[in-house]
């Protein structure tokens, strides 16, 4: 079974995302900030990471920069999922090594189409 | 709604657009035409609308009814596979057969709000071997409203997230307030024109690639046959036709036949699409053991 790490400081968003990913056949785990996500990844790299931008302790973009420098950290497909919808944010995310980018609000169809595009399902 | 009114709309829509309203689609008449009747200030709901249209022939009102009833459901790179096939199986053939002209004419029939022709334009732009080629994409629809929207090339945040890879959003769009607009380099590749698939479309000329996806499903068999023969007239002898995943020509028309091993793609019955690949490899001799 493919695995997905959902990184978001909102418990509600994590629950909504978890339901969508489980319906798409993923086993999910959660992290509430970038630092906790780093620890989760060191314990075991997931196949896909759904990543919020603005979080306490460590932001999504900081997490991504750390992840891509970590051993084995180039493997997970990272999908940003954030309310940040300005051009400059998207470009910055792609430069840092994001594979896809979802602008909130999102639904199952958007998640599914993004996963298809990056070949994760 | 009484049977007479139902018959009236059924016949009108069939005649004007080929759309078939089966009894189980009756709810569509209500959900789409009631708001229209209200907007036009017509009393008495659908009965009132039918009464007024019978009383005097009003081309503008007829057109509004047809536009309200024809569905406009679409997304970028809808169904994904056809665009894969275009890139991997179809364009390589044209790379050879049009190597001298270095130009392609493409028709997106029933283009709705434009996602299909723009997806084609991006597919062509992304193909490294097609750099420097000339493209003419003609996108048609019978609805003026939807064509105006397609021509503007402006999409909501929700729309640009359906089927469109983020790299393409960054490359081909600019942000306009809360919306996203295609850059001129993409818009300039496409000519948007109003056209009805049931009408005479000779003026559009001939095309190398025709996309008419998820349109035939709304028509009855004789109308499908008529549209397919129109499409044949618009497809070059060595051109191809893309139909929707749930559509086929088998048992409907002899104008096209499926292209072997490429799902959803059809060639004319008298096609020369793969002509340069003939003659095929010689048949291997049957070995003694097989005899």
Interface residues (C-beta under 8 A of the other chain):
Chain A: X85 X86 X87 X90 X91 X94 X98 X100 X101 X102 X103 X106 X109 X110 X113 X114 X116 X117
Chain B: X75 X80 X157 X158 X161 X162 X163 X165 X166 X167 X169 X170 X174 X175
